[in-house]
Amino acid sequence: MSLNSTPQGVRIHIGLFGKRNAGKSSVINAITNQEAAIVSDVAGTTTDPVFRPMEILPIGPCVLIDTAGLDDTGHLGELRINKSLDVLSKTDIALLVVDSNIGISKEDLSLIENFKSKNIPHIVVFNKIDKLKDKSQVLAKAEKYIDSPIVSVSAMNKTGIESLKKEIINAMPKGINEFQLVSDLIEPDDFIVLVIPIDKAAPKGRLILPQQQVIRDILDSGAMTIVTKEDTLAYTLSNLSTKPKMVITDSQVFENVNKDTPCDIPLTSFSILFARAKGDLDELIRGARAIDNLKDGDKVLIAEGCTHHRQDDDIGTFKIPNMIRKRTKKDITFDFTSGISFSHDLTQYALVVHCGACMMNRSAMLSRIQSCKELDVPIVNYGVLMAYVTGILDRTLEVF
């Protein structure tokens, strides 16, 4: 990915599903107009979900997700199918690719019902129409069973691909391209102070993604920003001729920043901004308050949306568990997950603590929150939790 590429977490995620040899990989190649995916007549060529960030006109920045066939067999086949279904949690738009020569199957109909139950916009793509003698008869038969949008294509000949792109645009959920972190809270010419600690956990020579995205959102809004560290915040504020509209800080230094930020200046954090933009802030606030209900022997899941090299004082594996132990004074057990994996047995946990989800799209984060809600398992993100245990949660929410 180039330096100018759109972060994956704010791209539209388009998942392609269907049976083996339906032509999912070929459809990806036709949509992108390049050999992006390996194509073979051998059934089961795609064995694991493959995420391909693309810039596709006129769709824009997106991620195409190629999945294994949902009719795979054997023990390994079952594992591949489960991985393919896991992709649904991060899918904004689903394409069900069907071999026109075989037609719609019970498995396809079941998958369509799965799309509907998860409120995922979807399109049925009848591929290989170049090999059909009577296309109208096949489509008429399919329309008896499904009420989803249908597009006929030949991935080999590129027939119908432009129509498919138009349907994808029509299927996009309203506002999916809008990614507001702070722009709706500020006005042009406002002045915002950002507090960014530079310690051994900070990456060398760069800022982390949440900080970059907030800076960009401020600049796109016509506002101005100054960046300082937590130990120079008081000096920075005292030397400003204009009172800032707000202070936005890394959640890990909430205590010091809260002390040095006057009460008449709104204060929040990067992580809380992401909790609002990517998730369900009200639900995460309820999760924070559930910390005080933890008991001896409870298990807490610490979940992160990306993988990274962990330092000795890593926020997820060290700081958050210590905060919870200090707050509750209970004997708590902690489990950890990272990347695309998320526990399939959430019932064993009394609380889930999630990262800010800067590397995940909103659909994926909302899916994780919904999974917790359905099982009545409280969930909170890092920033909301740290504001709560520091005793300043109400202050950090006033800006909203």
TIVOKE-809195 format. One record per residue (C-alpha): residue number from 1; residue in one letter; x, y, z. Coordinates in Angstrom, 2 decimals, m for minus. Layout:
BEGIN
PT  num  residuo        X        Y        Z
PT  NUM        a        X        Y        Z
...
This chain:
BEGIN
PT  num  residuo        X        Y        Z
PT    1        m     0.00     0.00     0.00
PT    2        s     1.43     3.39    m1.00
PT    3        l     1.82     6.37     1.31
PT    4        n    m1.22     7.99    m0.33
PT    5        s    m3.46     4.96    m0.03
PT    6        t    m6.74     5.10     1.88
PT    7        p    m6.48     3.19     5.20
PT    8        q    m8.19    m0.20     5.02
PT    9        g   m10.42     0.65     7.98
PT   10        v   m12.27     3.34     5.98
PT   11        r   m12.56     1.40     2.71
PT   12        i   m15.79    m0.24     1.54
PT   13        h   m15.48    m4.00     2.16
PT   14        i   m16.98    m6.09    m0.64
PT   15        g   m17.09    m9.82     0.10
PT   16        l   m17.48   m12.44    m2.65
PT   17        f   m19.12   m15.69    m1.61
PT   18        g   m20.36   m18.81    m3.35
PT   19        k   m19.55   m22.40    m4.25
PT   20        r   m16.20   m23.64    m5.50
PT   21        n   m15.58   m22.86    m9.16
PT   22        a   m18.46   m20.39    m9.33
PT   23        g   m15.87   m17.88   m10.49
PT   24        k   m15.39   m15.60    m7.48
PT   25        s   m11.72   m14.97    m8.23
PT   26        s   m12.48   m14.43   m11.93
PT   27        v   m15.13   m11.83   m11.03
PT   28        i   m12.57   m10.02    m8.87
PT   29        n   m10.16    m9.93   m11.80
PT   30        a   m12.89    m8.62   m14.09
PT   31        i   m13.98    m5.90   m11.64
PT   32        t   m10.40    m4.73   m11.06
PT   33        n    m9.37    m5.23   m14.70
PT   34        q    m6.20    m6.95   m13.57
PT   35        e    m4.99   m10.41   m12.55
PT   36        a    m5.50    m9.69    m8.87
PT   37        a    m6.61   m13.21    m7.89
PT   38        i    m5.33   m16.65    m8.83
PT   39        v    m7.77   m18.42   m11.15
PT   40        s    m7.82   m22.17   m11.77
PT   41        d   m10.26   m24.85   m12.90
PT   42        v    m9.23   m26.85    m9.84
PT   43        a   m11.99   m26.66    m7.23
PT   44        g   m10.92   m25.01    m4.01
PT   45        t    m8.06   m22.86    m5.35
PT   46        t    m8.91   m20.15    m2.80
PT   47        t    m8.48   m21.74     0.61
PT   48        d    m8.49   m18.74     2.97
PT   49        p   m10.09   m15.28     2.79
PT   50        v    m7.86   m12.93     0.81
PT   51        f    m8.21    m9.17     1.35
PT   52        r    m7.31    m7.02    m1.65
PT   53        p    m7.30    m3.21    m1.18
PT   54        m    m8.21    m1.59    m4.48
PT   55        e    m9.10     1.76    m6.04
PT   56        i   m11.91     0.94    m8.47
PT   57        l   m13.69     3.54   m10.58
PT   58        p   m16.38     4.58   m10.03
PT   59        i   m16.68     2.68    m6.71
PT   60        g   m13.65     4.31    m5.07
PT   61        p   m11.37     2.91    m2.32
PT   62        c   m12.51    m0.58    m1.35
PT   63        v   m11.37    m3.98    m0.16
PT   64        l   m12.38    m7.01    m2.23
PT   65        i   m12.52   m10.16    m0.11
PT   66        d   m12.09   m13.46    m1.96
PT   67        t   m13.39   m16.42     0.06
PT   68        a   m13.20   m20.19    m0.08
PT   69        g   m16.08   m22.13    m1.62
PT   70        l   m18.99   m22.73     0.72
PT   71        d   m19.38   m26.30    m0.55
PT   72        d   m15.88   m27.32     0.50
PT   73        t   m15.61   m30.80     2.00
PT   74        g   m13.80   m32.65     4.78
PT   75        h   m12.46   m31.35     8.07
PT   76        l   m10.27   m28.72     6.40
PT   77        g   m13.18   m27.75     4.18
PT   78        e   m15.34   m27.11     7.22
PT   79        l   m12.65   m24.87     8.71
PT   80        r   m12.42   m22.94     5.43
PT   81        i   m16.19   m22.50     5.30
PT   82        n   m16.19   m21.13     8.85
PT   83        k   m13.45   m18.66     7.91
PT   84        s   m15.48   m17.57     4.89
PT   85        l   m18.55   m17.01     7.05
PT   86        d   m16.45   m15.02     9.52
PT   87        v   m15.87   m12.53     6.71
PT   88        l   m19.57   m11.60     6.87
PT   89        s   m18.88    m9.67    10.08
PT   90        k   m16.78    m7.14     8.17
PT   91        t   m18.66    m7.13     4.86
PT   92        d   m20.36    m3.89     3.80
PT   93        i   m21.68    m5.34     0.51
PT   94        a   m21.87    m9.05    m0.37
PT   95        l   m21.69   m10.57    m3.83
PT   96        l   m23.06   m14.11    m4.15
PT   97        v   m21.41   m15.57    m7.24
PT   98        v   m23.39   m18.37    m8.93
PT   99        d   m22.36   m20.57   m11.86
PT  100        s   m25.14   m19.87   m14.38
PT  101        n   m24.82   m23.36   m15.80
PT  102        i   m25.68   m24.88   m12.41
PT  103        g   m28.11   m22.29   m11.15
PT  104        i   m29.15   m21.26    m7.67
PT  105        s   m28.79   m23.93    m4.97
PT  106        k   m30.12   m24.53    m1.47
PT  107        e   m26.74   m23.42    m0.11
PT  108        d   m27.02   m20.17    m2.08
PT  109        l   m30.53   m19.54    m0.75
PT  110        s   m29.32   m20.20     2.79
PT  111        l   m26.51   m17.69     2.31
PT  112        i   m28.97   m15.06     1.04
PT  113        e   m31.02   m15.53     4.20
PT  114        n   m27.79   m15.09     6.17
PT  115        f   m27.17   m11.79     4.37
PT  116        k   m30.67   m10.63     5.19
PT  117        s   m30.47   m11.62     8.85
PT  118        k   m27.30    m9.53     9.19
PT  119        n   m28.76    m6.65     7.13
PT  120        i   m25.94    m6.90     4.60
PT  121        p   m26.74    m5.34     1.19
PT  122        h   m26.12    m8.03    m1.39
PT  123        i   m26.19    m8.81    m5.11
PT  124        v   m26.55   m12.20    m6.81
PT  125        v   m24.02   m12.44    m9.63
PT  126        f   m24.78   m15.07   m12.29
PT  127        n   m21.37   m15.76   m13.81
PT  128        k   m20.37   m17.68   m16.98
PT  129        i   m23.37   m16.46   m18.99
PT  130        d   m21.22   m16.78   m22.12
PT  131        k   m21.69   m20.55   m21.80
PT  132        l   m25.49   m20.41   m21.55
PT  133        k   m27.80   m21.19   m24.44
PT  134        d   m30.89   m19.70   m22.80
PT  135        k   m30.00   m17.02   m20.29
PT  136        s   m33.58   m15.78   m19.84
PT  137        q   m34.85   m19.17   m18.70
PT  138        v   m32.13   m19.50   m16.03
PT  139        l   m32.74   m16.00   m14.69
PT  140        a   m36.51   m16.41   m14.71
PT  141        k   m36.16   m19.57   m12.65
PT  142        a   m33.88   m17.78   m10.17
PT  143        e   m36.28   m14.86    m9.79
PT  144        k   m38.94   m17.27    m8.53
PT  145        y   m36.79   m18.06    m5.49
PT  146        i   m35.02   m14.80    m4.68
PT  147        d   m35.94   m11.13    m4.50
PT  148        s   m32.35    m9.88    m4.37
PT  149        p   m30.77    m7.79    m7.17
PT  150        i   m29.44   m10.06    m9.93
PT  151        v   m26.68    m9.22   m12.41
PT  152        s   m25.53   m11.49   m15.24
PT  153        v   m21.84   m11.40   m16.11
PT  154        s   m19.15   m13.22   m17.96
PT  155        a   m15.96   m12.70   m16.02
PT  156        m   m14.06   m14.24   m18.91
PT  157        n   m15.42   m11.83   m21.54
PT  158        k   m15.95    m8.88   m19.13
PT  159        t   m19.63    m8.84   m20.13
PT  160        g   m21.93    m7.21   m17.59
PT  161        i   m19.11    m5.96   m15.34
PT  162        e   m20.06    m2.29   m15.70
PT  163        s   m23.64    m3.17   m14.76
PT  164        l   m22.30    m5.00   m11.71
PT  165        k   m20.32    m1.93   m10.64
PT  166        k   m23.46     0.20   m10.92
PT  167        e   m25.38    m2.27    m8.75
PT  168        i   m22.59    m2.18    m6.17
PT  169        i   m22.88     1.61    m6.02
PT  170        n   m26.68     1.34    m5.70
PT  171        a   m26.27    m1.19    m2.87
PT  172        m   m23.91     0.97    m0.81
PT  173        p   m25.43     1.81     2.58
PT  174        k   m26.18     5.51     2.95
PT  175        g   m23.28     7.42     4.48
PT  176        i   m20.84     4.52     4.16
PT  177        n   m18.18     6.84     2.73
PT  178        e   m18.62     9.38     5.52
PT  179        f   m16.02     8.93     8.21
PT  180        q   m16.41    11.74    10.73
PT  181        l   m14.10    11.77    13.69
PT  182        v   m14.16    15.38    14.79
PT  183        s   m15.32    17.39    11.76
PT  184        d   m18.93    17.62    12.97
PT  185        l   m17.76    19.03    16.31
PT  186        i   m15.68    21.92    14.98
PT  187        e   m15.99    24.93    12.68
PT  188        p   m13.57    26.45    10.16
PT  189        d   m10.82    28.48    11.90
PT  190        d   m11.31    26.62    15.21
PT  191        f    m8.13    25.78    17.07
PT  192        i    m7.57    22.25    18.45
PT  193        v    m4.72    21.02    20.63
PT  194        l    m3.61    17.40    20.25
PT  195        v    m1.63    15.66    22.99
PT  196        i     0.59    12.85    21.69
PT  197        p     2.98    11.06    24.06
PT  198        i     6.33    10.08    22.62
PT  199        d     7.54     7.13    24.65
PT  200        k     9.10     3.78    23.87
PT  201        a     5.72     2.45    22.72
PT  202        a     5.45     5.19    20.07
PT  203        p     6.53     4.07    16.58
PT  204        k     9.81     5.54    15.38
PT  205        g     9.55     8.48    13.01
PT  206        r     5.77     8.54    12.58
PT  207        l     2.39     8.97    14.22
PT  208        i    m0.09     6.14    14.69
PT  209        l    m3.14     5.91    12.42
PT  210        p    m5.76     7.42    14.80
PT  211        q    m3.60    10.49    15.28
PT  212        q    m3.00    10.86    11.55
PT  213        q    m6.69    10.54    10.75
PT  214        v    m7.79    13.08    13.36
PT  215        i    m5.22    15.59    12.08
PT  216        r    m6.46    15.07     8.52
PT  217        d   m10.11    15.45     9.59
PT  218        i    m9.28    18.73    11.36
PT  219        l    m7.44    20.10     8.34
PT  220        d   m10.21    19.01     5.96
PT  221        s   m12.64    20.96     8.16
PT  222        g   m10.68    24.19     7.68
PT  223        a    m9.65    24.22    11.34
PT  224        m    m6.13    24.42    12.81
PT  225        t    m4.22    22.20    15.17
PT  226        i    m1.10    22.24    17.28
PT  227        v     0.53    19.06    18.56
PT  228        t     2.28    18.80    21.90
PT  229        k     3.34    16.17    24.43
PT  230        e     1.68    15.59    27.78
PT  231        d     4.60    17.11    29.72
PT  232        t     4.47    20.32    27.65
PT  233        l     0.69    20.75    27.51
PT  234        a     0.47    23.28    30.35
PT  235        y     3.22    25.38    28.78
PT  236        t     1.55    25.14    25.36
PT  237        l    m1.85    26.27    26.65
PT  238        s    m0.37    29.15    28.65
PT  239        n     1.37    30.50    25.55
PT  240        l    m1.65    30.42    23.25
PT  241        s    m3.33    33.74    22.50
PT  242        t    m6.56    31.95    21.56
PT  243        k    m8.42    29.45    23.74
PT  244        p    m8.63    26.13    21.84
PT  245        k   m11.98    24.66    20.88
PT  246        m   m10.92    21.39    22.51
PT  247        v    m8.03    19.21    23.62
PT  248        i    m7.75    15.69    22.17
PT  249        t    m5.32    13.36    23.90
PT  250        d    m3.99     9.84    23.84
PT  251        s    m6.09     8.02    26.46
PT  252        q    m3.02     6.64    28.22
PT  253        v    m2.13    10.09    29.59
PT  254        f    m5.67    11.10    30.59
PT  255        e    m4.73    11.78    34.21
PT  256        n    m1.97    14.31    33.48
PT  257        v    m3.84    15.95    30.61
PT  258        n    m7.02    16.31    32.64
PT  259        k    m5.02    18.03    35.40
PT  260        d    m3.40    20.51    32.99
PT  261        t    m6.48    21.29    30.87
PT  262        p    m8.71    24.07    32.31
PT  263        c   m12.30    23.03    32.99
PT  264        d   m13.66    25.47    30.40
PT  265        i   m11.80    23.66    27.59
PT  266        p   m13.52    20.45    26.37
PT  267        l   m11.36    17.32    26.62
PT  268        t   m11.67    13.96    24.88
PT  269        s    m9.38    11.31    23.34
PT  270        f    m8.54     9.76    20.01
PT  271        s    m9.92     6.42    21.17
PT  272        i   m13.24     7.91    22.29
PT  273        l   m13.58     9.67    18.92
PT  274        f   m13.12     6.27    17.27
PT  275        a   m15.61     4.69    19.69
PT  276        r   m18.20     7.12    18.37
PT  277        a   m17.21     6.89    14.69
PT  278        k   m16.68     3.13    14.47
PT  279        g   m18.98     1.69    17.10
PT  280        d   m21.84     2.24    19.51
PT  281        l   m20.65     4.79    22.06
PT  282        d   m23.65     4.31    24.37
PT  283        e   m23.05     0.55    24.54
PT  284        l   m19.34     1.06    25.21
PT  285        i   m20.17     3.47    28.05
PT  286        r   m22.43     0.82    29.58
PT  287        g   m19.54    m1.62    29.25
PT  288        a   m17.24     0.72    31.17
PT  289        r   m19.62     0.86    34.11
PT  290        a   m19.77    m2.94    34.17
PT  291        i   m16.15    m2.99    35.36
PT  292        d   m17.37    m2.38    38.90
PT  293        n   m19.43    m5.59    38.75
PT  294        l   m16.44    m7.87    38.12
PT  295        k   m15.86   m10.62    40.70
PT  296        d   m13.03   m12.91    41.71
PT  297        g   m12.50   m15.58    39.07
PT  298        d   m14.12   m13.61    36.23
PT  299        k   m12.54   m13.74    32.77
PT  300        v   m11.98   m10.64    30.65
PT  301        l   m11.19   m10.71    26.92
PT  302        i    m8.78    m8.07    25.58
PT  303        a    m9.40    m7.85    21.82
PT  304        e    m7.43    m5.88    19.23
PT  305        g    m8.27    m5.37    15.58
PT  306        c    m4.67    m5.46    14.37
PT  307        t    m1.45    m7.29    15.13
PT  308        h     1.67    m5.45    16.29
PT  309        h     4.90    m6.01    18.15
PT  310        r     4.07    m5.88    21.85
PT  311        q     6.27    m3.90    24.24
PT  312        d     6.82    m4.86    27.89
PT  313        d     4.31    m2.17    28.92
PT  314        d     1.90    m2.79    26.03
PT  315        i    m1.48    m1.14    26.54
PT  316        g    m3.51    m4.28    25.83
PT  317        t    m1.49    m6.94    27.59
PT  318        f    m0.08    m4.86    30.46
PT  319        k    m1.68    m1.46    31.13
PT  320        i    m5.36    m2.35    30.70
PT  321        p    m5.21    m5.52    32.87
PT  322        n    m3.36    m3.58    35.59
PT  323        m    m5.96    m0.79    35.49
PT  324        i    m8.78    m3.31    35.89
PT  325        r    m7.04    m5.15    38.73
PT  326        k    m6.30    m1.86    40.52
PT  327        r    m9.88    m0.64    40.09
PT  328        t   m11.64    m3.85    41.10
PT  329        k    m9.09    m5.35    43.50
PT  330        k   m10.31    m8.72    42.19
PT  331        d    m8.53   m11.83    40.92
PT  332        i    m9.30   m11.52    37.20
PT  333        t    m8.14   m13.81    34.38
PT  334        f    m7.33   m12.20    31.01
PT  335        d    m7.43   m13.70    27.50
PT  336        f    m6.10   m11.92    24.41
PT  337        t    m7.00   m11.94    20.71
PT  338        s    m5.70    m9.84    17.82
PT  339        g    m6.23    m9.37    14.11
PT  340        i    m9.31   m10.79    12.41
PT  341        s    m9.84   m13.45    15.08
PT  342        f   m12.53   m12.89    17.69
PT  343        s   m13.68   m15.37    20.28
PT  344        h   m16.50   m17.69    19.18
PT  345        d   m17.34   m18.41    22.83
PT  346        l   m18.02   m15.02    24.36
PT  347        t   m20.26   m16.51    27.06
PT  348        q   m17.18   m17.34    29.17
PT  349        y   m16.33   m13.65    29.61
PT  350        a   m17.67   m11.13    32.10
PT  351        l   m16.30    m8.25    30.00
PT  352        v   m14.74    m7.59    26.59
PT  353        v   m12.26    m4.72    26.29
PT  354        h   m11.63    m3.72    22.66
PT  355        c    m9.07    m1.46    21.03
PT  356        g   m10.11     1.70    19.16
PT  357        a   m10.61    m0.29    15.91
PT  358        c    m8.67     2.14    13.73
PT  359        m    m7.63    m0.75    11.43
PT  360        m   m11.15    m2.21    11.23
PT  361        n   m14.11    m1.00     9.22
PT  362        r   m17.26     0.09    11.04
PT  363        s   m19.20    m3.03    10.00
PT  364        a   m16.64    m5.27    11.70
PT  365        m   m16.66    m3.30    14.94
PT  366        l   m20.46    m3.07    15.07
PT  367        s   m20.65    m6.81    14.45
PT  368        r   m18.42    m7.48    17.44
PT  369        i   m20.48    m5.16    19.63
PT  370        q   m23.69    m6.83    18.46
PT  371        s   m22.29   m10.30    19.24
PT  372        c   m21.62    m9.14    22.80
PT  373        k   m25.03    m7.50    23.16
PT  374        e   m26.85   m10.65    22.03
PT  375        l   m25.08   m12.64    24.77
PT  376        d   m25.42    m9.87    27.36
PT  377        v   m21.63    m9.56    27.63
PT  378        p   m20.53    m5.96    28.36
PT  379        i   m18.02    m4.46    25.92
PT  380        v   m15.93    m1.31    26.25
PT  381        n   m13.06     0.16    24.27
PT  382        y    m9.67     1.26    25.58
PT  383        g   m10.34     5.01    25.67
PT  384        v   m13.77     4.79    27.31
PT  385        l   m12.40     2.39    29.92
PT  386        m    m9.40     4.60    30.75
PT  387        a   m11.60     7.69    31.04
PT  388        y   m13.90     5.78    33.41
PT  389        v   m11.21     4.42    35.71
PT  390        t    m9.56     7.86    35.78
PT  391        g   m12.87     9.37    36.89
PT  392        i   m13.26    11.76    33.96
PT  393        l   m15.61     9.88    31.64
PT  394        d   m18.38    12.49    31.92
PT  395        r   m15.93    15.25    31.06
PT  396        t   m14.65    13.43    27.97
PT  397        l   m18.22    13.01    26.70
PT  398        e   m19.32    16.66    27.14
PT  399        v   m17.95    17.59    23.73
PT  400        f   m20.59    15.36    22.10
